[in-house]
Amino acid sequence: MVVKYIQDLQKEIEKQEHIIQLIESYSPETLEQKIILEYAIEESVKNVADKINAEGHRIGERKYISNDITAVIIQKPILDELHEIVKKSFEHNKKGMSRYL
């Protein structure tokens, strides 16, 4: 039983290390990708909206709101592997579960 628990923990560590590597090596080329990266770091749509707005990004004449950030996160098709992970994390967070499952 202890061996299984340790193996499960090792798998989780490997998974988390992979996610860290994805975040560290991610080079956003679009605003959508920047939003995905910022959410991966912040885990808060409000904080991401605030940061995007502080950088001067707008939708037409208005600032980004949380719903705009959420729309990017949950959109299909998935942009890339980090987007897929962020989307799953977002869905789990909405359900009150832990991140990056």
Steps between C-alpha positions, in 0.01 A plus 500: 500500500781742586683410178189582293461832681864589432463404133190719472687790659791452259260509203342818635841662542592410141170645379553824693860528376373463142249780557773722647718431195210587268441829680868593509555424132171646373546785252163658431464636147139617530296677766301178549821311576609777738169466682550122526851547641390766748215281623742207541706725728228702675204259508271801520301636207469835679876530545558406137245758383666765719843418358381496137323833553806652668697412185249702298312216329137572419201343330396787281480792739442304818724324747512124542277355768508160670245358255732583207787314665274204579386488136862468384574225752197286419502551123530222245712402325773468758799715401771269635595271790522781756155622397363150551652482850380851589149422381487185716638695795240774449218244490628332816535836677139585411402178675719580801755230423877525505691638202673324210333164533 
